[in-house]
């Protein structure tokens, strides 16, 4: 069984999320594992050491206003790493791209051109980038996070 190097996934995330220079970003990847506790199965988050095709991931992008003044209309852009397939699950307000980050919208409104030139409805597997637009002002020192789920290819 092949495993996806976590470093490749992490590098894709850390180099891609961006925002105003005054906002600090960090990302965290966790793998969702099913364990049996007292005879009952439950899902837990664990360090992804290593990950295998089919493993389900929770990818969290944390942000913090590191300035002494409010930051307005903050945007987080994040590509879906090549080793990960987006599942369609993400924090509220997510916009997605199926064209390499050139345009964004709700998944249900996007189309993908097939090889024969016809269009079809975009699916989670087509998503290349995610975007969250956090409207309004973020107070000095304020922080938060957005997240999405993926599956290791």
C-alpha positions as CSV (number, residue, x, y, z in Angstrom):
1,X,0.0,0.0,0.0
2,X,1.4,3.4,-1.0
3,X,1.4,6.3,1.5
4,X,1.3,10.0,0.7
5,X,4.2,11.9,2.2
6,X,2.6,14.3,4.7
7,X,5.4,16.9,3.9
8,X,4.0,17.2,0.3
9,X,0.5,17.9,1.6
10,X,1.7,20.3,4.3
11,X,3.9,22.3,1.9
12,X,0.9,22.7,-0.5
13,X,-1.1,24.1,2.3
14,X,1.4,26.4,3.9
15,X,2.5,28.0,0.6
16,X,-1.0,28.5,-0.6
17,X,-3.1,30.1,2.0
18,X,-2.7,33.8,1.9
19,X,-4.1,37.0,3.4
20,X,-3.1,40.5,4.3
21,X,0.5,40.6,5.6
22,X,-0.9,41.7,9.0
23,X,-2.8,38.4,9.5
24,X,-0.8,35.3,10.6
25,X,-1.8,32.0,9.1
26,X,-1.1,28.4,10.1
27,X,-2.5,25.1,9.0
28,X,-3.0,21.8,10.7
29,X,-3.7,18.4,9.1
30,X,-5.4,15.6,11.1
31,X,-6.5,12.2,10.0
32,X,-9.9,10.9,11.0
33,X,-9.5,7.4,12.4
34,X,-12.3,5.0,13.6
35,X,-11.5,3.4,16.9
36,X,-13.4,1.1,19.2
37,X,-13.8,2.3,22.7
38,X,-15.7,0.1,25.2
39,X,-17.2,-1.9,22.3
40,X,-18.4,1.2,20.4
41,X,-16.9,2.7,17.3
42,X,-16.2,6.4,17.2
43,X,-14.2,8.8,15.1
44,X,-11.1,10.5,16.5
45,X,-8.6,13.0,15.1
46,X,-5.0,11.9,15.1
47,X,-1.6,13.0,13.8
48,X,-1.3,11.8,10.2
49,X,1.8,9.6,10.5
50,X,1.8,8.4,7.7
51,X,-1.3,8.7,5.6
52,X,-2.6,6.2,3.1
53,X,-4.9,6.4,0.0
54,X,-8.4,6.6,1.3
55,X,-7.6,8.2,4.6
56,X,-10.0,11.0,5.5
57,X,-8.3,14.3,6.5
58,X,-9.5,17.4,8.4
59,X,-7.4,20.4,7.2
60,X,-7.7,23.5,9.4
61,X,-6.4,27.0,8.5
62,X,-6.0,29.2,11.6
63,X,-5.8,33.0,11.3
64,X,-5.0,35.8,13.7
65,X,-4.8,39.5,13.4
66,X,-1.3,40.2,14.5
67,X,-1.6,44.0,14.3
68,X,-2.8,46.7,16.6
69,X,-5.5,47.8,14.3
70,X,-8.6,46.2,12.7
71,X,-8.2,44.3,9.4
72,X,-11.1,44.5,7.0
73,X,-12.4,42.1,4.4
74,X,-9.9,39.4,5.0
75,X,-9.7,36.5,2.5
76,X,-8.2,33.1,2.9
77,X,-7.4,31.2,-0.4
78,X,-6.1,27.7,-0.2
79,X,-5.5,25.2,-3.0
80,X,-6.5,21.6,-2.5
81,X,-3.2,19.7,-2.4
82,X,-2.7,17.4,-5.4
83,X,-2.5,14.4,-3.1
84,X,-5.9,15.2,-1.6
85,X,-9.4,15.1,-3.1
86,X,-11.9,17.6,-1.6
87,X,-15.0,15.9,-0.2
88,X,-17.4,18.8,-0.5
89,X,-17.4,19.4,3.3
90,X,-16.0,22.8,4.5
91,X,-16.6,25.6,6.9
92,X,-19.7,27.8,6.1
93,X,-19.2,30.4,3.4
94,X,-16.7,28.5,1.3
95,X,-16.4,29.4,-2.3
96,X,-14.6,26.9,-4.6
97,X,-12.7,27.0,-7.9
98,X,-12.6,24.3,-10.5
99,X,-10.3,26.2,-12.8
100,X,-7.0,26.4,-10.9
101,X,-8.1,29.4,-8.8
102,X,-9.0,31.8,-11.6
103,X,-12.7,32.1,-10.6
104,X,-14.7,31.1,-7.5
105,X,-18.3,30.4,-6.7
106,X,-20.6,28.0,-4.8
107,X,-19.9,24.4,-6.1
108,X,-23.6,24.0,-7.2
109,X,-23.2,26.9,-9.7
110,X,-20.0,25.8,-11.4
111,X,-19.5,23.8,-14.6
112,X,-16.6,21.8,-16.0
113,X,-15.9,21.3,-19.7
114,X,-15.7,17.7,-20.7
115,X,-13.3,16.4,-23.3
116,X,-16.0,16.6,-26.0
117,X,-16.6,20.3,-25.3
118,X,-19.9,19.9,-23.5
119,X,-20.4,21.1,-19.9
120,X,-21.3,19.2,-16.8
121,X,-22.0,20.2,-13.2
122,X,-18.9,20.5,-11.2
123,X,-18.3,17.9,-8.5
124,X,-16.2,17.9,-5.3
125,X,-13.4,15.9,-7.2
126,X,-13.1,18.9,-9.6
127,X,-12.3,21.5,-6.9
128,X,-8.8,22.9,-7.1
129,X,-9.0,25.8,-4.6
130,X,-11.1,27.0,-1.7
131,X,-11.8,30.6,-0.6
132,X,-13.4,32.1,2.4
133,X,-14.2,35.9,2.4
134,X,-14.5,37.1,6.0
135,X,-16.4,40.4,5.6
136,X,-16.2,43.1,8.2
137,X,-13.4,44.1,10.5
138,X,-11.3,41.7,12.5
139,X,-10.2,43.3,15.8
140,X,-6.6,43.4,16.8
141,X,-5.6,40.0,18.3
142,X,-8.8,38.4,17.0
143,X,-8.4,34.9,15.6
144,X,-10.5,32.1,14.1
145,X,-10.3,29.2,11.7
146,X,-11.8,27.6,8.7
147,X,-11.5,24.0,7.6
148,X,-12.3,21.4,5.0
149,X,-12.3,17.7,4.6
150,X,-10.4,15.7,2.0
151,X,-9.4,12.2,1.2
152,X,-5.9,11.1,0.4
153,X,-5.7,10.1,-3.3
